[in-house]
Structures are given as structure tokens and as C-alpha cells.
Amino acid sequence: METVGFIKEFTDFAARNGYNSLTLYLEGRIRTPGFPYPEKAESYTTDQMAEVVAYAADRDIDVIPVVSTLGHAELFLRYPELAHLAETRGGVSGRFEHCPAQVFCPSQEDTYRFFRDYLSEICRIFPSPYFHVGCDETWDMGSCELCVDRLRHGESQADIYAKHLLDVHRIITGELGKRMIIWDDMFEFYPGALEKLPHDIILACWQYHDRVEQARGHFLNGLRVDSLAEYDRLGFQYLICPSDYTHTIHNAESFTSYGAKHRPLGGLMTTWEKSDSFLLQSMPLIACVGRLWASGRAGDCDKILREVIEEIFGLDDEIFYFAIKALCSSGLYLERRIRLDDYLTCGENNFDYSRRRLVEMLLAILPAYRDKAVVVSRPILEEILLSLRSEQIATMLEDLVPRFFKDRAPLIENGQKLRQIRALLAEVSAERIALWRRVRPGISPAKMEAHYRGYLENLDQIPSLSADHGTLTVHFLLPDQYSAQSVRLSIRYDDNSSYEEVAKGVFKEMLHLDCFYSRLFLIAGDRTPTDIKVETSGFGGQGFTYFEIENTRGRFVPSAVKNLRGIVSDPENLLTSDWTWAFAGERTTKACYHNPGLAKAVHGFEIALKLCEGKLS
């Protein structure tokens, strides 16, 4: 949620920087007579949205609503009154474990009755000729009994998806007179569905890579597809949709160059996931992209960025310009890890020392400009500085936390460092919560409070957790990060014939996207382990390179791999501590998506352990 006042200010900002429309991702954020369930603090009234639309119209900005009509429907389906419309109703599980209901069932007429009523109410607020209906990441579609029955009787998942789009199109375009926009990612799974759609539907093509030479498949093992060429061939109009998601300007810059080789209708600059941060620090990047598109000066991004920085901050200063440019190029203010578990996961290729040094340099430069910037832009610089301080704290913890569990001797010294870091984090926490209250007055709950409270509580647990535990280190491989294979790890000790579960979850290294990464798991500190059991299931597969255990009984490493189950390739590679790997599960994510039985199959192996002299650094 953002306040109506902030949305108005952002509308002014968009108009100043070359944009002609503002697309509001709303899902279920507007209360209407037909959808009265949201709390007042978590939703807008129809009058508030009408006020935003009128304000934008005075500035020649068209406000386009986004209301998800298939996937990403959590803000609808969390209410008991609509729970019967969920694809995963009645205890049915979807493709990913432990996810809330997030996909509408496309096999119930009640779903479309709700859409007809609610979308009609929303269209009365927004006079825009365009309406975005989402339909991205529809992971659970095809799971409920009604959908499974359709599949049994000859329909494909692509047929179900296409029919849903046609049914919504009939409402949005046929009855309400709007031109429909949809995200394009699911056509990677259902290419045949595209040919069944009317050509007045606009495809929103989203890609968040720094180098968009051509589109890559989402959750498709990084499949290269020239999507825009295909849309040109089929006669569809489309938008290029970069993002500030990685907080670098290179995604939008390279996507614009890719789009220039084709015939896009326009561009949609997207910004996501601001519940634990603000839109403020993304504004220089967003302004630069708007001016780049409006000017048509493709390839002159540096010149436009310089103009943007001077205008936003009121500073014609070479050092300041290069500092903000570094931010726009590096993704430094991406919100970092807050869970203890995250600090026990790290990439194995390298530690990003250059990132750490850049943060130190920027924190030495930028605070001096806080009072020099024009008053209206000071909150932008304030959030940038807070994010840099958070990043600095995260890099300190990335280095320190594993020492508590791996190096037992310097506990006193490490404890003192941890207390110092915690004090720094408490300062940043107080300042970010204060900024929330200024930028989002009345938006409740203030999610940043829970965010930092959990962060601090996690740090407080570290000394007691490390005192009595040993560690299981699992060295993983995941080539493309687009798998979501759940891994269950268990250990058998010499005093118990049964396995004891250590952890279960989807374990990834999401920050640096390193394909080789390791993760520490806490285990018993004074028992002798004899075997490790690994079980995987779910979407995609999971690779492993090595396992090792350390506790007061010594260091234990693999001596043999046994009891293979399901699909496991090259298990002998687990006996050597190197980067050769074993892989459990189906490698092709598309196969798992289209075959739920394959995705639910369990794969795995057991590892017999031996006591090993010496310690692996």
C-alpha cells in the first residue's frame, strides 16, 4: 500500500519524466460493494481511486489498473468468502509446497460471475481504454478435481489457459469495452494457446536480466526465445517490461535495445516488492528510463541519467553524479537477507569484496550531500543511505555468522563483533521505521517493524544456537536458479537406528545467483553421525557436490553412496570434495510443470559417513 498523497506525487514525477500512463498493480486493493472484505487500512475506496484518476488526467496521465484474474490472486483468495474459488481449495496441493491459495479456479462458473461483477465495478472507476488482467505465474492451474477431470477428458493445460483468457476477454473487451493486457510468461509453457487468442490482446513481455539480448524463459532452464520476433510474426502488439527489481539500469537499457530491433507498442517500467523498502530510491532509475523512451535517444542513457540526477537532487556535482550512477549500475540497494538461515548460505565461487568496497566508498561520499540536495529529494537520498548501511551490515554478517558455527575458539571476540553489528542494525531499524511513518502515514501494519524485529531476534539467537551444536554443510549446485525442488535432509546417529530430520525446504543462493553454493545446517553437537539421507521432490531438480559434518566427535565425510531412489545421476561424484556433481530429480522444469506426477515423485540417496582427520578450510 501507498497513500493517495504519495500516488499523486508519483504521478507528478511520472509526468515530468516522459511517461504518459501510470499502471497500478491493485489485485484486491479496492473495496467495492461486491468485494467489501478488505480491511480499510489495507485497501482503497472507489472514491480514493477516482480521485487519483482525476488528478492524473489533469496531467495527461492515463491510469491503467492491473487486477489479477488467475495467478497472484492472494489478496482475493485469502478471504473465506472467496476461498471456494481457489484452485487449491479443499486441501489440494499445488506445484509448490507451503504456498497460500494464489490461483483462481478456471473451471467454475462462479469464478467468472465474480470477475464480471468486480471488474465491472473497477472499470467504472478507470476510464482508460486499457485494462491489465495479469495471468502470469499461474503455477497451480490444473490441480483441482474439476481441472484434472478436464485434462482426463482430452483438454490440455494450454486449452484451459486459452479458454480462461478468452472468457476474461469476453468480459473485459466484449462487455466492458476495454483493450486487454496480459503478462506473456505462461506462453513459454503453453505456446499453442497464443494462436487461439484474438490479436487485440496486448502482451506484456517482462525480462529482468541485465543483458536482454533476447528473451529468456521464466522457470524454463533459461531457455532462449526471441519472443518479440514471434509476436511480430503472429501479429500481436506488445510492451517491453523491464524492472527496477534488480536495482540496475542495465535491464531497462538492454531491453530497450532489444525492443528497438522489433515493433513494440511501448514500454512499461515495472517496480515490485516494496513492502520492506520504498519507491524512493528507485526514482532516479525510473526517471531515466521514462526520459530514454520519451526522447528516443536509444544508447544515450548516460547523458539522460546525468540530467535526471542534476534535476532530482538539484546538484551539478561530478562526484555526486558518479556515486549515484554507481548505485544505478550495481544493484547495491537491493533489500538484503533478514533470516539467520540466509546467512548460513553462501556462494562458493567468490565473496564479493568489490561490492563491499563500493558500499564503503559510497558511504564515505554520499552523507556529505544530504543537506546540499534540494529539500524534496532528501528522502530519496535518505533511503539510499539507509539501504547502503543495511547492505554494509549484511556483508558484515555474511562474514561473521558462519564463524560462530565453524570456528568455536573465538566466541568471545565474535560475540563482541555481533553486539556491535546489532547496535548498528537497531539504529537503521529505527530510522527506516521513522521513514515509513513519514512516507506511508496511516498505512498499517508497518511491515518494516516486523521485518526488523525478526532480523534483530535472529541475531540474538546466534550465540546460544552455536554453543551446543555441530554443523552439516551441504554443497549444492543449481545451474539456473529456476528450480524449486524441495530437499529433505536427515541424519542417522550411532545411538539410534532411525533417521532424524534436520531440515526441509527449497535451498537457494539468491543474492549473487552463484550456481555453486553451500549451506550450514545445525545438528547435534555430541553424537556420532553414521549416515545422511537426502530426499527431493517438486518443481525441477537439485544438484549436490559434497556433504560434511563437524561436531565435538570430529569431522565426517562421505565414504559411500547407497540406496538410490528415483532419478539420480552421477552419485559417485559425491565422494570427492570438488565441483563435480550429482543431480536428483528431473532436469527439465517444463516436464515437471506439465506432469504433476513427475513433480511429486521422490528422488534421493543415502551417504555412509567416515571419520576424517583434518579440517577442510
C-alpha positions as CSV (number, residue, x, y, z in Angstrom):
1,M,0.0,0.0,0.0
2,E,1.0,3.6,-0.7
3,T,-1.0,6.6,0.4
4,V,-3.2,8.5,-2.1
5,G,-1.0,11.5,-1.5
6,F,2.1,9.6,-2.5
7,I,0.5,8.2,-5.6
8,K,-0.4,11.8,-6.6
9,E,3.2,12.9,-6.0
10,F,4.4,9.9,-8.1
11,T,2.0,10.8,-10.8
12,D,3.6,14.3,-11.0
13,F,7.0,12.6,-11.1
14,A,6.0,10.3,-13.9
15,A,4.6,13.2,-16.0
16,R,7.8,15.2,-15.5
17,N,9.9,12.3,-16.8
18,G,8.2,11.4,-20.0
19,Y,5.6,8.8,-19.1
20,N,2.1,9.0,-20.4
21,S,0.5,6.4,-18.2
22,L,0.6,5.0,-14.7
23,T,-0.2,1.3,-14.2
24,L,-1.3,0.5,-10.7
25,Y,-0.9,-3.1,-9.6
26,L,-4.1,-3.4,-7.5
27,E,-5.1,-7.1,-7.3
28,G,-7.7,-6.9,-4.5
29,R,-6.7,-3.5,-3.1
30,I,-10.0,-1.7,-4.0
31,R,-13.1,-2.2,-1.8
32,T,-16.3,-2.2,-3.7
33,P,-19.9,-3.2,-2.8
34,G,-19.3,-6.6,-4.5
35,F,-15.9,-7.0,-2.7
36,P,-16.2,-5.4,0.7
37,Y,-13.9,-7.8,2.6
38,P,-10.5,-6.0,2.8
39,E,-9.6,-4.0,5.9
40,K,-9.8,-0.3,5.5
41,A,-6.1,0.1,6.4
42,E,-5.2,-2.4,3.6
43,S,-7.3,-1.1,0.7
44,Y,-8.6,1.9,-1.1
45,T,-12.2,3.1,-1.6
46,T,-13.6,3.7,-5.0
47,D,-13.7,7.4,-4.3
48,Q,-10.0,7.4,-3.4
49,M,-9.1,5.7,-6.7
50,A,-11.4,8.1,-8.6
51,E,-9.5,11.0,-7.0
52,V,-6.2,9.5,-8.3
53,V,-7.6,9.0,-11.8
54,A,-8.9,12.6,-12.0
55,Y,-5.6,14.0,-10.6
56,A,-3.7,12.1,-13.2
57,A,-6.0,13.1,-16.1
58,D,-5.2,16.8,-15.3
59,R,-1.6,15.9,-16.0
60,D,-2.3,13.9,-19.2
61,I,-1.5,10.6,-17.4
62,D,-3.7,7.6,-18.2
63,V,-4.2,5.4,-15.1
64,I,-4.4,1.7,-16.1
65,P,-5.5,-0.8,-13.4
66,V,-4.0,-4.3,-13.0
67,V,-6.4,-6.8,-11.5
68,S,-5.0,-10.4,-11.4
69,T,-7.6,-12.8,-12.8
70,L,-5.8,-16.1,-12.5
71,G,-2.4,-16.3,-10.7
72,H,-1.2,-13.9,-8.0
73,A,-4.7,-13.7,-6.5
74,E,-3.7,-14.0,-2.8
75,L,-5.4,-10.7,-2.0
76,F,-8.7,-12.2,-3.1
77,L,-8.5,-15.8,-2.1
78,R,-7.3,-15.2,1.5
79,Y,-10.9,-14.2,2.4
80,P,-13.2,-17.1,3.4
81,E,-16.0,-15.7,1.2
82,L,-13.9,-16.4,-1.9
83,A,-11.9,-19.4,-0.7
84,H,-14.2,-21.7,-2.8
85,L,-12.8,-20.1,-6.0
86,A,-9.2,-21.2,-5.3
87,E,-7.6,-23.9,-7.4
88,T,-6.1,-25.3,-4.3
89,R,-9.3,-25.4,-2.2
90,G,-10.2,-28.4,-0.1
91,G,-6.6,-29.3,0.8
92,V,-5.5,-29.8,-2.8
93,S,-1.8,-29.1,-3.2
94,G,-0.2,-27.0,-6.0
95,R,3.1,-27.2,-7.7
96,F,5.0,-25.5,-4.9
97,E,4.8,-26.6,-1.2
98,H,3.6,-24.4,1.6
99,C,2.1,-21.7,-0.6
100,P,-1.2,-19.9,0.2
101,A,-4.0,-20.1,-2.2
102,Q,-3.0,-17.9,-5.1
103,V,-4.7,-19.1,-8.3
104,F,-8.4,-18.8,-9.3
105,C,-10.0,-22.0,-10.5
106,P,-10.8,-21.5,-14.2
107,S,-13.3,-24.4,-14.2
108,Q,-16.0,-22.8,-12.1
109,E,-18.7,-20.5,-13.4
110,D,-18.7,-18.8,-10.0
111,T,-15.2,-17.5,-10.8
112,Y,-16.4,-15.7,-13.8
113,R,-19.5,-14.4,-12.1
114,F,-17.2,-12.8,-9.5
115,F,-15.0,-11.3,-12.3
116,R,-18.0,-10.0,-14.2
117,D,-19.2,-8.1,-11.1
118,Y,-15.9,-6.9,-9.7
119,L,-14.3,-6.0,-13.0
120,S,-17.4,-4.0,-13.9
121,E,-17.1,-2.1,-10.6
122,I,-13.4,-1.4,-11.3
123,C,-14.0,-0.3,-14.9
124,R,-16.4,2.3,-13.7
125,I,-13.5,4.0,-11.8
126,F,-10.9,3.9,-14.6
127,P,-11.9,5.5,-18.0
128,S,-8.6,4.2,-19.5
129,P,-9.1,2.2,-22.8
130,Y,-6.7,-0.4,-21.3
131,F,-7.2,-3.0,-18.6
132,H,-4.4,-5.3,-17.4
133,V,-5.7,-8.7,-16.2
134,G,-2.4,-10.3,-15.1
135,C,-2.4,-14.0,-15.8
136,D,1.3,-14.6,-15.0
137,E,2.9,-17.3,-13.0
138,T,-0.3,-19.4,-12.8
139,W,1.6,-22.2,-11.1
140,D,-1.3,-24.1,-9.5
141,M,-3.5,-24.2,-12.6
142,G,-4.7,-27.8,-13.4
143,S,-4.6,-29.0,-9.8
144,C,-8.2,-29.1,-8.6
145,E,-10.6,-32.0,-9.3
146,L,-12.6,-30.0,-11.9
147,C,-9.4,-29.1,-13.8
148,V,-8.0,-32.6,-13.6
149,D,-11.3,-34.0,-14.9
150,R,-11.0,-31.7,-17.9
151,L,-7.5,-33.0,-18.6
152,R,-8.7,-36.6,-18.3
153,H,-11.4,-35.8,-21.0
154,G,-8.9,-34.6,-23.6
155,E,-8.3,-30.9,-22.8
156,S,-4.7,-29.8,-22.3
157,Q,-3.4,-27.3,-19.8
158,A,-2.9,-25.0,-22.8
159,D,-6.5,-25.4,-23.7
160,I,-7.6,-24.5,-20.2
161,Y,-5.3,-21.4,-20.1
162,A,-6.5,-20.2,-23.5
163,K,-10.2,-20.7,-22.6
164,H,-9.7,-18.7,-19.4
165,L,-8.1,-15.8,-21.4
166,L,-11.0,-15.9,-23.9
167,D,-13.6,-15.9,-21.1
168,V,-11.9,-12.9,-19.4
169,H,-11.5,-11.2,-22.8
170,R,-15.2,-11.7,-23.4
171,I,-15.9,-9.7,-20.2
172,I,-13.2,-7.1,-20.4
173,T,-13.4,-6.4,-24.2
174,G,-16.8,-7.8,-25.2
175,E,-18.8,-6.4,-22.3
176,L,-16.8,-3.6,-20.8
177,G,-15.1,-2.2,-24.0
178,K,-11.5,-2.3,-22.7
179,R,-8.4,-3.4,-24.5
180,M,-6.9,-6.3,-22.5
181,I,-3.3,-6.5,-21.5
182,I,-1.7,-9.8,-20.1
183,W,1.8,-10.8,-19.0
184,D,3.4,-13.1,-21.5
185,D,5.4,-15.6,-19.4
186,M,3.0,-18.5,-19.5
187,F,3.1,-18.8,-23.2
188,E,6.5,-20.4,-22.7
189,F,4.7,-23.3,-21.2
190,Y,1.6,-23.0,-23.5
191,P,2.9,-21.8,-26.9
192,G,-0.2,-23.3,-28.6
193,A,-2.5,-21.1,-26.5
194,L,-1.2,-17.9,-28.2
195,E,-2.5,-18.9,-31.6
196,K,-6.1,-19.2,-30.2
197,L,-6.2,-15.6,-28.9
198,P,-7.6,-12.5,-30.6
199,H,-4.9,-10.1,-31.8
200,D,-6.4,-7.1,-30.0
201,I,-4.9,-8.6,-26.7
202,I,-1.6,-6.7,-25.8
203,L,1.2,-8.9,-24.5
204,A,3.4,-7.5,-21.7
205,C,6.8,-9.1,-22.1
206,W,8.8,-9.0,-18.9
207,Q,12.5,-9.7,-18.5
208,Y,14.7,-8.7,-15.6
209,H,18.2,-9.7,-16.8
210,D,20.9,-7.1,-17.1
211,R,21.5,-8.2,-20.7
212,V,18.3,-8.8,-22.6
213,E,19.7,-9.7,-26.0
214,Q,16.7,-11.8,-26.5
215,A,14.1,-13.1,-24.1
216,R,14.8,-16.0,-21.7
217,G,12.3,-18.5,-20.4
218,H,10.9,-18.0,-16.9
219,F,11.3,-21.2,-15.0
220,L,12.4,-22.9,-18.2
221,N,16.1,-23.5,-17.5
222,G,17.0,-20.2,-19.1
223,L,15.6,-21.1,-22.5
224,R,16.4,-18.6,-25.1
225,V,13.4,-17.5,-27.1
226,D,13.1,-14.5,-29.5
227,S,9.7,-13.6,-28.1
228,L,9.3,-10.3,-29.8
229,A,10.1,-11.7,-33.2
230,E,7.4,-14.4,-32.6
231,Y,4.8,-11.7,-31.6
232,D,5.7,-9.7,-34.7
233,R,5.2,-12.9,-36.8
234,L,1.8,-13.7,-35.2
235,G,0.6,-10.1,-35.5
236,F,0.3,-9.2,-31.8
237,Q,1.1,-5.9,-30.2
238,Y,3.3,-6.0,-27.1
239,L,5.1,-3.9,-24.5
240,I,8.6,-4.4,-23.2
241,C,8.6,-4.5,-19.4
242,P,11.9,-4.1,-17.6
243,S,12.0,-3.5,-13.9
244,D,13.9,-1.9,-11.0
245,Y,13.7,-5.4,-9.4
246,T,17.5,-5.8,-9.5
247,H,18.0,-2.1,-9.0
248,T,20.2,-1.7,-12.0
249,I,19.6,0.4,-15.1
250,H,21.1,-2.2,-17.4
251,N,18.0,-4.3,-17.5
252,A,15.9,-1.4,-19.0
253,E,18.8,-0.2,-21.2
254,S,19.4,-3.5,-22.8
255,F,15.7,-4.4,-23.1
256,T,15.2,-1.1,-24.9
257,S,17.9,-2.0,-27.4
258,Y,16.4,-5.4,-27.9
259,G,12.9,-3.8,-28.4
260,A,14.3,-1.3,-30.9
261,K,15.1,-4.2,-33.3
262,H,11.3,-5.1,-33.3
263,R,8.0,-3.3,-33.2
264,P,6.8,-2.8,-29.6
265,L,3.7,-0.8,-28.9
266,G,5.6,0.8,-26.0
267,G,7.3,0.2,-22.7
268,L,6.1,-0.5,-19.2
269,M,8.6,0.2,-16.5
270,T,7.7,-2.0,-13.5
271,T,8.6,-1.7,-9.9
272,W,7.8,-4.5,-7.4
273,E,8.1,-5.7,-3.8
274,K,8.2,-2.5,-1.8
275,S,6.7,-3.8,1.5
276,D,10.2,-3.8,3.1
277,S,11.5,-0.7,1.3
278,F,10.2,2.3,-0.5
279,L,9.9,3.5,-4.1
280,L,12.1,6.5,-3.3
281,Q,15.5,5.0,-4.1
282,S,14.3,3.7,-7.4
283,M,13.1,7.1,-8.6
284,P,16.4,8.2,-10.4
285,L,16.4,4.9,-12.3
286,I,12.6,5.2,-13.2
287,A,13.1,8.8,-14.3
288,C,16.0,7.9,-16.6
289,V,14.0,5.1,-18.3
290,G,11.0,7.4,-18.9
291,R,13.2,10.0,-20.5
292,L,15.0,7.5,-22.5
293,W,11.8,6.2,-24.0
294,A,10.2,9.6,-24.5
295,S,13.3,11.0,-26.2
296,G,14.1,8.1,-28.5
297,R,17.8,8.7,-27.8
298,A,18.5,4.9,-27.5
299,G,22.0,4.4,-26.4
300,D,22.4,7.8,-24.8
301,C,21.5,6.6,-21.3
302,D,24.5,8.1,-19.6
303,K,23.6,11.6,-20.7
304,I,20.0,11.2,-19.7
305,L,21.0,9.8,-16.3
306,R,23.2,12.8,-15.7
307,E,20.3,15.2,-16.5
308,V,18.0,13.2,-14.2
309,I,20.4,13.3,-11.2
310,E,21.0,17.0,-11.6
311,E,17.3,17.7,-11.7
312,I,16.1,15.4,-9.0
313,F,18.7,16.4,-6.4
314,G,19.5,19.9,-7.6
315,L,23.2,19.1,-7.7
316,D,25.6,19.7,-10.5
317,D,28.5,17.8,-8.9
318,E,30.7,15.3,-10.7
319,I,31.5,13.2,-7.7
320,F,27.8,13.0,-6.7
321,Y,26.8,12.1,-10.2
322,F,29.3,9.2,-10.4
323,A,28.2,8.0,-6.9
324,I,24.5,7.8,-7.9
325,K,25.4,6.3,-11.3
326,A,27.3,3.6,-9.5
327,L,24.2,2.8,-7.5
328,C,22.0,2.7,-10.6
329,S,24.5,0.3,-12.1
330,S,25.3,-2.0,-9.2
331,G,22.1,-3.1,-7.5
332,L,23.6,-2.2,-4.2
333,Y,20.4,-1.2,-2.5
334,L,18.5,-4.4,-3.2
335,E,17.0,-5.3,0.2
336,R,19.1,-8.0,1.8
337,R,18.7,-11.1,3.9
338,I,17.0,-10.9,7.2
339,R,16.8,-14.6,8.4
340,L,19.6,-16.4,10.1
341,D,19.2,-19.2,7.6
342,D,20.1,-16.9,4.8
343,Y,23.5,-16.0,6.4
344,L,24.3,-19.7,6.6
345,T,24.0,-19.9,2.8
346,C,26.8,-18.5,0.6
347,G,28.1,-18.7,-3.0
348,E,31.3,-20.8,-3.4
349,N,32.8,-19.1,-6.4
350,N,33.8,-16.0,-4.6
351,F,33.0,-13.5,-1.9
352,D,32.0,-10.2,-3.5
353,Y,34.7,-8.0,-2.0
354,S,34.3,-5.3,-4.7
355,R,30.7,-4.9,-3.7
356,R,31.7,-4.4,-0.1
357,R,34.4,-1.9,-1.0
358,L,32.0,0.1,-3.2
359,V,29.5,0.3,-0.3
360,E,32.2,1.6,1.9
361,M,33.2,4.2,-0.7
362,L,29.7,5.4,-1.2
363,L,29.0,5.7,2.5
364,A,32.2,7.9,2.7
365,I,30.9,10.1,-0.1
366,L,27.1,10.5,-0.1
367,P,26.3,11.6,3.5
368,A,28.1,15.0,2.8
369,Y,25.4,15.7,0.2
370,R,22.4,15.1,2.4
371,D,21.9,18.8,3.2
372,K,23.1,20.0,-0.2
373,A,20.3,18.2,-2.1
374,V,17.0,20.1,-2.6
375,V,14.5,19.5,0.2
376,V,12.0,17.4,-1.9
377,S,14.7,14.9,-2.8
378,R,16.2,14.5,0.6
379,P,14.0,11.5,1.5
380,I,15.3,9.8,-1.7
381,L,18.9,10.3,-0.6
382,E,17.9,9.3,2.9
383,E,16.6,5.9,1.8
384,I,19.6,5.3,-0.4
385,L,21.9,5.9,2.6
386,L,19.8,3.6,4.8
387,S,19.9,0.9,2.2
388,L,23.7,1.2,1.9
389,R,24.0,0.9,5.6
390,S,21.8,-2.2,5.6
391,E,24.0,-3.6,2.8
392,Q,27.1,-2.9,4.9
393,I,25.6,-4.7,7.9
394,A,24.6,-7.6,5.7
395,T,28.1,-8.0,4.4
396,M,29.5,-7.9,7.9
397,L,27.1,-10.7,9.0
398,E,27.8,-12.7,5.8
399,D,31.4,-12.9,7.0
400,L,30.7,-13.2,10.8
401,V,27.7,-15.6,11.2
402,P,29.4,-18.7,9.8
403,R,32.3,-18.2,12.1
404,F,30.1,-18.8,15.1
405,F,29.3,-22.3,13.9
406,K,32.6,-23.2,12.2
407,D,35.3,-21.6,14.4
408,R,34.4,-22.3,18.1
409,A,37.5,-20.8,19.7
410,P,37.0,-17.1,19.2
411,L,33.4,-16.9,20.6
412,I,34.1,-14.0,22.9
413,E,35.7,-11.9,20.1
414,N,32.9,-12.9,17.7
415,G,30.2,-12.1,20.3
416,Q,31.6,-8.6,20.8
417,K,31.5,-8.0,17.0
418,L,28.0,-9.4,16.8
419,R,26.8,-7.0,19.5
420,Q,28.4,-4.1,17.6
421,I,26.6,-5.1,14.4
422,R,23.3,-5.5,16.3
423,A,23.6,-1.9,17.6
424,L,24.2,-0.7,14.0
425,L,21.2,-2.6,12.8
426,A,19.0,-1.2,15.6
427,E,19.9,2.3,14.5
428,V,19.0,1.6,10.9
429,S,15.8,-0.1,12.0
430,A,14.6,2.9,14.0
431,E,15.4,5.3,11.1
432,R,13.6,3.1,8.5
433,I,10.5,2.8,10.6
434,A,10.5,6.5,11.1
435,L,10.8,7.0,7.4
436,W,7.8,4.6,6.9
437,R,5.7,6.8,9.2
438,R,6.6,9.9,7.2
439,V,6.2,8.3,3.7
440,R,3.3,6.0,4.5
441,P,1.3,7.7,7.3
442,G,-1.7,5.6,8.2
443,I,-0.6,2.5,6.2
444,S,-0.9,-0.3,8.7
445,P,0.6,-2.6,9.6
446,A,4.0,-1.1,9.1
447,K,5.7,-4.2,7.7
448,M,9.1,-2.7,8.3
449,E,8.6,-3.1,12.0
450,A,8.1,-6.8,11.7
451,H,10.9,-7.0,9.2
452,Y,13.5,-5.6,11.6
453,R,12.1,-7.1,14.7
454,G,12.6,-10.5,13.2
455,Y,16.0,-9.5,12.0
456,L,17.1,-8.5,15.5
457,E,15.6,-11.5,17.1
458,N,17.5,-13.8,14.7
459,L,20.8,-12.1,15.7
460,D,20.0,-12.6,19.3
461,Q,19.7,-16.4,18.8
462,I,23.1,-16.9,17.3
463,P,25.3,-17.3,20.4
464,S,23.0,-19.8,22.1
465,L,22.5,-21.8,18.9
466,S,26.2,-22.0,18.2
467,A,27.2,-23.1,21.7
468,D,25.8,-26.6,21.6
469,H,25.5,-27.6,18.0
470,G,27.5,-29.2,15.3
471,T,27.1,-28.4,11.6
472,L,26.1,-30.3,8.5
473,T,27.5,-28.5,5.4
474,V,25.8,-29.3,2.1
475,H,27.4,-28.1,-1.0
476,F,24.7,-27.5,-3.7
477,L,24.6,-27.0,-7.4
478,L,21.7,-25.2,-9.2
479,P,22.6,-24.1,-12.7
480,D,19.8,-21.6,-13.4
481,Q,18.1,-20.8,-10.1
482,Y,14.7,-21.5,-11.8
483,S,14.1,-24.8,-10.0
484,A,12.1,-25.1,-6.8
485,Q,13.0,-28.6,-5.7
486,S,12.2,-29.3,-2.1
487,V,15.0,-31.0,-0.2
488,R,14.6,-33.1,3.0
489,L,17.8,-33.8,4.9
490,S,18.0,-36.4,7.7
491,I,20.9,-37.9,9.8
492,R,21.2,-41.2,11.5
493,Y,23.4,-41.4,14.6
494,D,25.1,-44.5,16.1
495,D,22.8,-44.4,19.1
496,N,19.6,-44.5,17.1
497,S,18.7,-46.8,14.2
498,S,16.1,-44.3,12.8
499,Y,16.8,-41.2,10.7
500,E,16.2,-37.8,12.3
501,E,15.1,-34.9,10.1
502,V,17.5,-31.9,10.1
503,A,15.8,-29.6,7.6
504,K,13.3,-29.4,4.8
505,G,12.9,-26.6,2.2
506,V,13.9,-25.1,-1.1
507,F,17.5,-24.1,-0.5
508,K,18.9,-21.5,-3.0
509,E,21.6,-18.8,-3.2
510,M,19.5,-16.0,-4.5
511,L,21.7,-13.0,-3.9
512,H,24.6,-13.5,-6.3
513,L,23.0,-16.3,-8.3
514,D,26.1,-18.4,-7.9
515,C,25.4,-21.9,-9.3
516,F,27.7,-23.4,-6.7
517,Y,26.7,-22.6,-3.1
518,S,26.9,-24.1,0.4
519,R,24.6,-24.1,3.3
520,L,25.2,-24.8,7.0
521,F,22.6,-26.8,9.0
522,L,22.7,-27.1,12.8
523,I,22.8,-30.6,14.1
524,A,23.6,-32.5,17.4
525,G,26.9,-31.4,18.8
526,D,28.0,-34.5,20.8
527,R,26.6,-37.5,18.8
528,T,28.4,-39.6,16.2
529,P,26.7,-39.5,12.8
530,T,26.8,-42.6,10.6
531,D,24.6,-41.7,7.6
532,I,22.9,-38.8,5.8
533,K,19.7,-39.3,3.9
534,V,18.6,-36.9,1.1
535,E,15.1,-36.8,-0.5
536,T,14.0,-34.3,-3.1
537,S,10.7,-33.7,-4.8
538,G,8.8,-30.9,-6.6
539,F,9.4,-28.5,-9.4
540,G,12.7,-29.1,-11.3
541,G,15.8,-30.8,-9.8
542,Q,18.6,-30.2,-7.4
543,G,22.3,-30.8,-7.7
544,F,24.8,-31.6,-4.9
545,T,28.6,-31.7,-4.9
546,Y,29.6,-32.8,-1.3
547,F,28.5,-33.2,2.3
548,E,30.5,-32.8,5.5
549,I,29.7,-32.9,9.2
550,E,31.7,-31.3,12.1
551,N,30.9,-31.5,15.8
552,T,32.7,-32.5,19.0
553,R,33.1,-36.1,17.8
554,G,35.2,-35.0,14.8
555,R,34.8,-34.3,11.1
556,F,32.7,-36.8,9.0
557,V,32.7,-37.1,5.2
558,P,31.2,-39.5,2.6
559,S,32.6,-43.0,2.3
560,A,29.9,-44.5,0.1
561,V,26.6,-43.6,-1.7
562,K,23.8,-46.1,-1.4
563,N,20.1,-46.7,-1.7
564,L,19.4,-44.6,-4.7
565,R,15.8,-43.7,-5.3
566,G,14.1,-42.1,-8.3
567,I,16.2,-40.1,-10.7
568,V,19.8,-39.6,-9.5
569,S,22.7,-39.0,-11.9
570,D,26.4,-39.4,-11.2
571,P,26.1,-40.2,-7.5
572,E,29.8,-41.2,-7.4
573,N,30.7,-37.5,-7.6
574,L,29.6,-37.1,-4.1
575,L,32.6,-38.9,-2.8
576,T,35.0,-36.2,-3.8
577,S,35.2,-32.6,-2.5
578,D,35.2,-30.8,-5.8
579,W,32.7,-29.2,-8.2
580,T,31.6,-32.3,-10.0
581,W,28.0,-33.0,-9.1
582,A,25.2,-35.5,-8.6
583,F,21.8,-34.4,-9.7
584,A,18.5,-35.6,-8.2
585,G,15.2,-35.1,-9.9
586,E,14.0,-34.2,-13.4
587,R,16.4,-31.7,-15.0
588,T,13.8,-30.2,-17.4
589,T,11.4,-27.9,-15.5
590,K,8.9,-27.8,-18.3
591,A,8.5,-31.6,-18.0
592,C,7.8,-31.2,-14.2
593,Y,5.3,-28.4,-14.9
594,H,3.2,-30.5,-17.4
595,N,3.5,-33.7,-15.4
596,P,2.4,-33.2,-11.8
597,G,3.1,-36.9,-11.0
598,L,6.7,-36.4,-12.1
599,A,7.0,-33.3,-9.9
600,K,5.6,-35.2,-6.9
601,A,8.0,-38.2,-7.3
602,V,10.6,-38.5,-4.6
603,H,14.3,-38.8,-5.6
604,G,17.3,-39.3,-3.4
605,F,20.1,-41.3,-1.9
606,E,21.9,-42.1,1.3
607,I,25.5,-41.4,2.2
608,A,27.5,-43.5,4.6
609,L,30.0,-41.4,6.6
610,K,33.5,-41.9,7.8
611,L,35.6,-40.1,10.4
612,C,38.2,-37.9,8.7
613,E,41.3,-36.4,10.1
614,G,41.9,-32.7,9.4
615,K,39.6,-29.9,8.8
616,L,38.6,-28.6,5.3
617,S,39.1,-24.8,5.2
